Amino acid sequence: MKVVIFVANRSFALWGSRRDLIIHFIENNYKVVALTKSGDEFARKLEEIGVVIEPIDVERGGFSLWKDINVFITIVKAVRQYNPVLIHSFHAKNVIFSSMIGKIFAGNECKIVNTITGLGYAFSQDSYTKKLALLGYKISQKFADKIIFQNPDDLELFQTHNICTLSQSELIVSSGVDINKYHRSSIPKKVFICLFVGRLLKQKGVIEFLEAARIIKNKYPDILFQLGGELEKSHPDGVLMEDVVPYIERGDVEYLGYISNMPQKLHSVSLFVFPSYYREGVPRVVLEAASSGVPVIIADEPGTKEAVIDGHTGFLIPSKNSKIISDKIIILFENKELYSELSSNSVLFIKDNFDIKLILKKYVNVYISLGINIDGY
C-alpha cells in the first residue's frame, strides 16, 4: 500500500482543515501517516478514521535545540520506515525539515508539497530569527515539488528572495471553511457581542482588542466583549494573564479560554474582531465567522485582508489602532441596516470563494499534476 505523510504542528490543524483531504486519500487506498502532536482529542479522531500518528512536538515561535533535533530525527525515521510517495507539510519548521529529508531519504519518487500557512512571528519583525528562517527556506525549498501559498503577499516575498521558482509556486487562498457547518443562524441575537478568538499573542492584536473594549464600555456598557483562546506561556510574544486581568476586573471583557464549539458560539456573536499583524496565511476563524453571517473587523495586513471586502463584508483597519477598532464597532452597533447588509454579504462572499470543497479540489489537482494517482475531488 502506498503511503502519504502529512506533517503539522498540531493534530487540530489536520483535523480541522485537512480531514476531508485525508479521508480522500484513505478512500483511494493510501495509508496516511500524520506526524503531529499526539495525545489529544483531535489525534484520537484522526486515528479513528485510520490515520497512523507518529508524535512530534514542535516548539512554536522560536528555537529549542533539543525539540528541533527530536523533530528532525522523527521525520527521518518516519520517511525511512514508510517510504512515502508524498510528503505534505504545514508550518515553518516542518516545511524546512521535511523538504530536505524527503528527497534525501525517499528519493525523487517522493513528491514534496508544502503549504505556507502564513509566515508568523519571525516575519513580523526584522530580527536574526527572520534571517535564519529565510536561510532555512532558501536552502530547503529547492527540494520541494510544489509550494502552496495562502496569500499573494507570501508568494511575492518568496519570489523576491529567490526562495522558489514560479513553476514551484501555487496560490490557493486559505484552507477553506465548511459552509454546512458554519452557517448563518435564524435566531435573533439578544445581546451585541464582540468576539476575539485566536492564539493569545500580542501580534494577534489582543491588547488592541482589549483597549477597544475599554474605550467602548465607558459609553456603551451594553456591548459585551469576549476573549477566546489559550494562553501561550512559552511563546516570546505571548499575552500573560496579568495583562488581561485588569480588563476583566473592570468589566471590560470576559475571558472564555478555549472554545470547543465554535459553530454554536458564532451563532450568538454579533461582531468578530481580529486586529492581527502576525503575518497570517488566511486565518480560518475569520472565514468561519463570516460564513456564520458575523461581520469581521480585521487589520489590513497580509493574509487577513484576503478574508474581507472593506465596507462590503466587514472593515479593514490600520494595525495597532484601538480607537479605529472602537469607531467601527460603534458604527455597526448603531446602524442596523448596514450591519444586516454586511452580514448577508459575508455569507455569500465565503460561499463563492472559500467553500472547503473548492479548496480541496485545488489541492487534489496539485497532487494529480505531480503524478500522484488519486481520483479527482
C-alpha positions, 0 to 999 in steps of 0.5 A: 500500500502506498503511503502519504505523510502529512506533517503539522504542528498540531493534530487540530490543524489536520483535523480541522482543515485537512480531514476531508483531504485525508479521508480522500486519500484513505478512500483511494487506498493510501495509508496516511501517516500524520506526524503531529502532536499526539495525545489529544482529542483531535489525534484520537479522531484522526486515528479513528478514521485510520490515520497512523500518528507518529508524535512530534512536538514542535516548539512554536515561535522560536528555537529549542535545540533539543525539540528541533533535533527530536523533530528532525530525527522523527521525520527521518525515521518516519520517511525511512520506515514508510517510504512515502510517495508524498510528503505534505507539510504545514508550518515553518519548521516542518516545511524546512525539515521535511523538504530536505529529508524527503528527497534525501531519504525517499528519493525523487519518487517522493513528491514534496508539497508544502503549504505556507500557512502564513509566515508568523512571528519571525516575519513580523519583525526584522530580527536574526530569527527572520534571517535564519528562517529565510536561510532555512527556506532558501536552502530547503525549498529547492527540494520541494515539488510544489509550494502552496501559498495562502496569500499573494503577499507570501508568494511575492516575498518568496519570489523576491528572495529567490526562495522558489521558482514560479513553476514551484509556486501555487496560490490557493487562498486559505484552507477553506471553511465548511459552509454546512457547518458554519452557517448563518443562524435564524435566531435573533441575537439578544445581546451585541457581542464582540468576539476575539478568538485566536492564539493569545499573542500580542501580534494577534492584536489582543491588547488592541482588542482589549483597549477597544473594549475599554474605550467602548464600555465607558459609553456603551456598557451594553456591548459585551466583549469576549476573549477566546483562546489559550494562553501561550506561556512559552511563546516570546510574544505571548499575552500573560494573564496579568495583562488581561486581568485588569480588563476583566476586573473592570468589566471590560471583557470576559475571558472564555479560554478555549472554545470547543464549539465554535459553530454554536458560539458564532451563532450568538456573536454579533461582531468578530474582531481580529486586529492581527499583524502576525503575518497570517496565511488566511486565518480560518476563524475569520472565514468561519465567522463570516460564513456564520453571517458575523461581520469581521473587523480585521487589520489590513495586513497580509493574509487577513485582508484576503478574508474581507471586502472593506465596507462590503463584508466587514472593515479593514483597519490600520494595525495597532489602532484601538480607537479605529477598532472602537469607531467601527464597532460603534458604527455597526452597533448603531446602524442596523441596516448596514450591519444586516447588509454586511452580514448577508454579504459575508455569507455569500462572499465565503460561499463563492470563494472559500467553500472547503470543497473548492479548496480541496479540489485545488489541492487534489489537482496539485497532487494529480499534476505531480503524478500522484494517482488519486481520483479527482475531488 
